[in-house]
Amino acid sequence: MVEDIKQRLSIEDVISEYVELKRAGRNFKALSPFGNEKTPSFMISPEKQIWHDFSSGKGGNMFSFIMEVEGVDFRGALEILARKAGIDLAQYRTSGDTKTGELKKRIGEAAELAAKFYQAQLKGSQSTLEYIFKKRAFTKETVKAFRLGYSPNNGEALVKFLMGKGFTQEEIKKAGLGTQRRTFSDMFRGRLMVPLSDQQGNVVGFTARLLDDDPDAPKYINTPQTLLYDKGRQVYGLHLAKDSIRKQNFVVVVEGNLDVIASHQAGINNVVATAGTAMTDSHLKALNRFTSDIRLCFDADSAGINATERVIPIAQNLGISLSIIDIPAGKDPDELVRKDPKAWQQVITQKTYAMDWLVRKYRGQYDLTSAEGKRQFTDTMLKLVRKLPDQVEKDHYIKQLATLTDVGEQAVRDKLAGVKPEIEARKRQAKTPQPQAVKDTRNIERQHHLLSIALYQPSTRGELKNIPEDLFVEPRQRAVFVYLRDHPEVRDVSHIGRDLKAEQEYVTMITTFEDFERYQSLEQAEALRLIKNTKTHCIKEYVIWKKEQIDADQSMSSDKKRAAKNQLDMLLK
């Protein structure tokens, strides 16, 4: 399928949809889509079908370009380019995957028709129009850009419309647009409808806002989880914000979808929202494809503080710089934007590093002149410090907490570690001879290739059976290895990404175009030869490393060392 796409599309045609190209001899040049520049540094070679951006150092083929500019993985780029080439990916799938793909397509079509239906109904709801144009002060252009609409309150309007277009009740239900009450009826009734889109702008679901003052009804409801919509992954407004995020090199995350709309109307486009304050690693990874500078603008209430605490260690593990934006008391982004857009523009540039923001918040909550206040403050902060993956940062906050509470630094360190466990550990360490540190010389890249072959060639996974788990240096590699070894039948790479959520970043990394091209097209005999050869090298490195560990272990007797080495030699046979 990769070759079919290459034959139908040229790289210059693909890239010209995103930037304006100018002829430069046999090549083309353009302003970089990955930053702000006045002199073109982005070059395209039609002859070689490659591109290179000298301003950022990025480059590759049409697949890598789509991955960069759209913020998707290889599979996402494949789907986008297949659509551009007019290729139906279903023909390359197994029967089970084809059925799922066809259902996803139907759900997407139903969601798109629903958005158009709700837009058409908007003019019939005077209260919704007044809310949009008077209370929120949105313009017609903004309403059109964000495709705002209205769901009629008669119960079956959308269901009848979609069934009239040939959709079944099952398809409408799986799209999250219909539900079985006494009769099969609309999921959303009498609400302002805000379409939710994926990164390419395709409608995948809706947020529905109640406009009537009904104390028994929730103010907001979202589409239930479907094949297309996942609340834990949905970043509202990203399809309209991604270009601005890339150029500004930071993103602001707010709580409400309508706050996003207000900000975009004011010309401040690098603003998105999640569903409330519940940010996940999937949200962060989606945004991290465009920038590592993520700024949260949540309410400074307990929910906002708790959300910040949860997301700090996740962000740090992803290499993200997480900070907080404070807005004037009693205001939300929408109100500030409507009253003073320039003030909102200034506010989002005044960030505070997330941990520093929490220190300041909790410092104001406790009496640091009393013993109880110092205990409560350090109890709260050390729970966060303990989760920080960077030791230098941990050390910084330990010293800061000692200064703020006016106690000895060692007291804070003892509290963080727990004095009794530390003393016991020292006693055990004194009694037991410790092995000397042995440098790990194993080739991680070779282990990566071993997993890549097994990933793209399921028939080779039998070769993984007798490999020790600790052969793999990185925990995420080890997790993927165990999955592939225990699931030899799984062929769809996307399943692995869903099942191994904690290792999803690594799964994405090994599903790159280069590995896909390298291993997907191999004949079975060649794939087996390659994986056996790679496996042999990996095991040799593993055995050497383990033997060096055994030699350095002073607690083992000579007989035990000899037996352990003999056991390792069995792996080489």
N, C-alpha and C positions, 0 to 999 in steps of 0.2 A: 504493500500500500504506500510505503514511503516513496518508492520509485514512481508509482503512478501519479502521486501528487507532484513530484519533481517534474515529470513530463508535461503536466498540464499547467503548471504555474512557473513563472519566472520570478527571480528574486526582486528585480526592479519593479515589477507590477505589484508584488506584495507590499514592498516597503513604500511605494509611492502613495499608498492609501493612508500613510501616517505622516509622511514628510514630503515637501516639495523637492523634486530631484532636478538637478541641472547637469547637462552633459559636460564631461571633463575628459576629452579625448575618447578613449575606448571605454572609460568608466563613467560613473555618475557621482556627484557629490551633493551634500545636503547639510543643513544645520542639524546638529545632534538632537535626537528626540529625548535624550537622557539628561539634559541640562540646558542652561541658558547660555547661548553663545551668539556672537555676531558674525564670526568668520567660520564658514563651513569646514568641519573636520570629520564629517561622516562620509565614508567612501564605499561605493558598491562596485563590484566587478561582475558584469553580466557574463563574461567569458568563463570565470571560475565559479560563478553563482555563490559568492561570499560577500560579506560586509565587514567593515572595521571602523570603529569609532575611536579616533585618536584622542579625543578629550577624556574619555573614561577608560580606554584600554580594552573595551569589550569588542567582541567580534564573533563571526561564525557564519552559519547558513540561514536559510529562511526560517527553519524550525527554531533555532536559538534566538533569532530576532523576535519572533512571536512570543517566545517564552519570556524574554526581557521586557518587551513593550506592553504585553498584556498581563504580566505577572502570573503566568500559569506554568505547570510542569509540562513535560514532553507530551503526555497524553492529551492535555488540554490544547497544546499547540497543534497536535495531530488533528484533533476534532475541528479546530478553527480553520486550518488550511484545507481540510477535506471538504468543508462546506464551501469555501472559496473556489475549490476546484470542481465542485459538483460531484463529489465522490461519496457514495453511501458506504459508511464504514461497516454497516450490517453484513455486507457480503464477506467480510474478513473475520466475522465472529463465529463462535460455535452456536448451536441452536438455542441454548439457554441464554447466552449473552445477547443473541439477536432479539429474543422476546423481551428482555429487559430494556434493550436499546429502543425497541419500537414503542414500548410503554412510556419510556422517558420522553420520546419524541411527541407522543400524543398528549402527555401531561403538559409539556411545554406549549403545544399549540392551544390547548384549553386555557392555560394561564394567560397567554397572549390575547386570545379572544375575550376572556373575562375582563382584562384591563381595558380593552376597547369598549366593551359593554358598559362598564362602570363609568368611563369617561363620557359616554353618550347620555348616561342617566343623570349626570351632574347638573345639567341645566334645569332639571325638573325638581330639584330640592332647593328651595329658597333659603332655608336655614343653613344648609351647607355652604351655599354661595356667600351668604353674609359672613359666616365664620371664616371662610378662606380669604375673601377680598377685603372685608372690613376689620375683623378682629386680628387676623394674621397679616393683613396688608400685602398678600401675595399678588403679583401681577399676572396677567393672562399668559405672558410668555413663560413665567415660572410654573404655573399650573400645567401648561402644555409640556414643558421640559420634563417635569417629574410625574406627568401622567396621572394627576390626582382625579379621583372619581367619587361616585356615590353608589352604595348598594341599596336598592329599593327594599322597602319594609313589608312587602306583601308575601314573602316566604318562598316563592318558587320562580321568581323572575329569571334569574341566571340559569337555573337548572333547565327550565323550559327552553331558554335561548340556546344553550349548548346542545341539548338533545335534538333540537331542531337543526343543528349543524352536523348531526351524525355521531355525537359522542354518547357513549353508554353511561349508565349510572355508575358502574364500576370505575370507569375512567375518570368521571367527574369526582367521585369520592377519593380516588387515589391522588388526584390533583389538589385535594384539600379544599375543594370548592363546594362540595355538597355533603350532607350528613343525613343519617336516618333518624328522624324524630318519630312522630306518628306516621308521617309520610316522608318520602325522600324530598328534602328541601334545601334551600341555600344555606351555606355555612355562615355567611355574613348578611346582616339585615340592618337597614337604617343607619349606616355608618359612613364616615368619610373613609375612602379607600386609598391607601398609599401602596402602589406596586413596589415589590422588592425584586431587584434584578441581580443577575450574576455579573461577573466582571466584564462580560461582553455586552451587557445591556439587555439580555434576554430575561423576560419576566419569569420568576420562579415561585412567587408567592405574594402575600399581601399582609400589611398591617392595617387593621380596621379600628378607627377611633370613634368612640361614642360621643355624640354632640348633645344628647339630652341629659338632663340631670337625673339619672336613675341610680339611686344608691345601691341597688341590688345587682347591677350589671357592671362588669369590669370595664374600665375606661378604654383599655386597649386589648385587642386579641390579635394573635398572629395565625397564619396558616399553620396547621399541624405539620409535623415532619412528613415529608414525602421523598420520593426518589430524587427530586430536584432541590427541595428546600430543607435546610438544616439550620436551626436557630443558632447552634454552636459554631457555625461557619459563616453565617450571613453577615456581611459588612455593608450596611446601607449607604448607598451613594458612591461606592467605590468606582463604579463604571464611569461616573461623571467627574470623579475627583482625581483619578490616578495620574493624569497628565500633570495636573497642578502639583500633586504630591511629589512627583519625580522632579519637577523644576524647582519647587520651593525646598525640597529635601527635608520636609517634615510633615507630619500629619496630626491633625487634632481630632480626637475621638470624643463625641458628646453623647448624651443619653438618649435624646429624642430625634426621631426622623424629621420632625418639623423644624427642629433647630438647624439641622443640616440644610434644609431647603431655604431657610431664612439667610443663612450664611452665604450660600451660593448666589442667592438673589442680590446680595450686597457685593458680589464679585470676589468673595473669599472662598475659593473652591477646594482647598486642601482640607476639607472637613468631612468626616464620616460619622456613622453611629453604629453601635451594636444594640442588641435587644436589651435595653436597660444597662446595668453595670456589670453583667456577668460576662466578662471577657475570658476567652479561652485561648489555648495555645494555637488553635486553628485561626482565630482572628488575628493574633499577632503574626503568625507566619504569612498570612495573606498580605498584611500591611508591610511586613519586612521585605517583601519582594520589591517594594518601591522605595522604602526608606527605613533606616534603623533608628530614626528620631521620632518617637511616638509620644504624644502629649495628651494626657487625659484631662477632660474638663467635665468631671462629674460633680454632683452635689456634695458638699462637705458634710454630709450626714453619716450615720453609721453604715449605711449601705455603700456609700461612696468610699469610705475609709476601708471597709472590709474588702471591697473589690480591689483597691490599690494594694492591700496586703497580699491578696491571693496572687496577683499578677506579677509582682516584683521578681520572685525567683524564676518564674517562667520566662520573663523577659530577659533576665540575665543569662539564662542558659542558652537563649537564642542570640545573644550578643546585641540586644536591643537597648538603646538608651531611653529609659522610661522616665518621664517627668510629668508634673502636675501643673495645671493652669488654674489660678484662682480668679474668679470674677467678683465684682463688687457685691457685697452682702445683699441678699434678698432678690437677686436678679438671676435669670437664666440666660443662656446664649441668645435665644430668640428675642427676648425683651431688650437685651443690650444692643443687638444688631439693629432692631427697628428704631431704637432711640438714637443710637450713635454708632454707625458702622465703623468709623475710624477708631473708636474706643475698643471695639471688638478686635480690630486688626492689631492694635497695640497690645491688648491683653494676651493674645495667643503667642506673642513673642517673648513674654515675661514668664518663663517657665522656672519651676523649682524641681530639682532632682527628687524622684519619688521618695527615697529613704529620708532625705533631709526634710521633706514636707511632712512625713509621718513623725519624725523627731519633734518638729515644731508643734504639730497638732497635739501629741501626747504630753509634751512638755507643758502645754497650757492647761491640761486636764488634771494634772497631779500637783500636789504641794511638795515641791522638792526641798523644802526646808525641814520636813518631818521625815522620820524613819519609815513610816508607813507609805508615804508618798514616794520615797526613793525606791522602796521595795516594789510597789505597784508599777512605777515607771520602768524600772529595769526588767521586771517580769514581762511586761508587754513588749518592750523593744528587743529583748534578747531572743524572744520567739522568732522575730523577723531576722535578726542578725544570724541566728543559727542556720537559717535556710539560704543565706547568701553563698553562692558557689565560689566567689573570689576571695581568697584569704587576705589579700591586701585590704580590700574593702571591709572585711570583717574586723581586721585590726584597727582600721580607722574609726569605726563606730564603737568598738570597745573603749578606745581611748576617749572618744567624745562623751560616752555615757559616764565614764569615771569623772570627767571634768564637770559635767552638768550636775551630777549628784554629789560632788565633792567627797568621793571615796577613793580608796586606792585602786589602781588599775588591776592589780592582781586579784582583788576581791571580785571585780566584775568578771575576770577571766575564770575564776573558780566557780562562780555562779553559772556561767555559760556551760562549762564542762561538767559540772557536778563534782564536788570535792571527793565524795566517797568512792565513786567509780574510778576516779583518776588514781586515788591512792591504791586501790586494789589492783589496778592495771600495772602500776609501778612495781608492786610486790611480785606479781606474776612474771613481769619482764625480768626482774632481778634473778628469779629462780631458774628461768628457762633460757638457755643459750639461743640467741636470735641469729637467723641466717643472715649472712652478709648480702647487701644489695647487689643484684645482678642486672646489668643493663639488658633491656629487652631489645634484641636486634631483629625481631621478626618483621617481615615486609608487609605492612598493612595494605599497600596497594595490591599486592598479589592476592591477599585475602579478599579484597574488594572484587577482583576479577573472578575469583572462584565463585562468589555469591552471584555475580552478574550472569555467569554462564548458567548456573542453576536456576536463576530467575527466569531467563528467557528460553531455556531449554528444559522443560519439566522432565523429559525423558532421562536426563542426566542426574536427577536427584538421588538415585540409588547410591551414587558415589559418596553421599554425605553420611551414610549410616554409621560408619566406623570412625568418624572424625571426632576427637574429644572437643567438648564445647569450649574449653579454655584455650583452644588453639587460636581463637579469634581475640585479638587484643582489645578491641572496643566493645563495650556492652551492647551497643545498638547493633553492631555486626553480629554479635552472638545471638541476639534475639531474632534477627532475620534468619540466621542459619538454622536455629531450632524450628522456626516456622516452616521453612522450606523443607527441612528434613522430615518433619511430621505431617506436611501437607503436600505430598508429591503430585496430587491430582489437580491442584489449583493452577489455572492457566492465566486468569485475568489478573494483571498486575495491580489493578485498582482494588481488588479484594484484599491484597496484602497490606496496602496502605490503610484501608479501613480497619482491618483486624489488628494491626500493629500501630495503634495510634501514638504510643509513646515514642516509637521509632520512625514515625512518618517522615520526618525530615531526611533520615538516611535512606528510606525507601525511595523518596523523591530523587535523592542524589544518584542512586544506582539505576534509576529509570531515565537516564539521560539519552540524548540522541546518539552520542558516540557509542555507548554500550549497546543501544538498540540495534544500530547498524552493524556493529561488530559481531553480535551473537545471534540475533533473530534469524538471519538468513543462512546460518550454518546447517549443513546436512547433519543428520543424527550421528553418523560415524565420526565425522570431524569434530562435532561437539563433545562426544565421549572421549576422543583422543585428547582434546584440549583440556577438559576438566580433570582427567587423570594425570596429565602432566603437571598442571597447576597444583593439584592436590598433593602430588609427590614432593614438589618444592616446599609447599607450606608445612608438610609434616616433618621434612628434614630440618627446617628452621625451628619448628616447635620442639623436636627431640633434642637438638643442640642446646636450646635455651633451658629446657627442663633439666638436662644433665648438669648444666652449670649451676642451676639452683640447688640441685642435690649436693654437688661438691661443696657448695658454700654453707650448707646447713650443718652447723656444729652439733646439733641435737641428735642427729641420726648416726647410728652405728655403721661400721663398714659393711656388715652383712645386709642391713636394710638398704643401704645405698646401692649395693650390687644388685639386689633383687629389684629395686625400683628402676634401675637402668635397663635390666633385662626386659622388664615389662614394657619400657619405652621402645626397645629395639623391635618388639613384636609389631609395632605400628609401621615399621619400614618394610615388612614382608608382604 
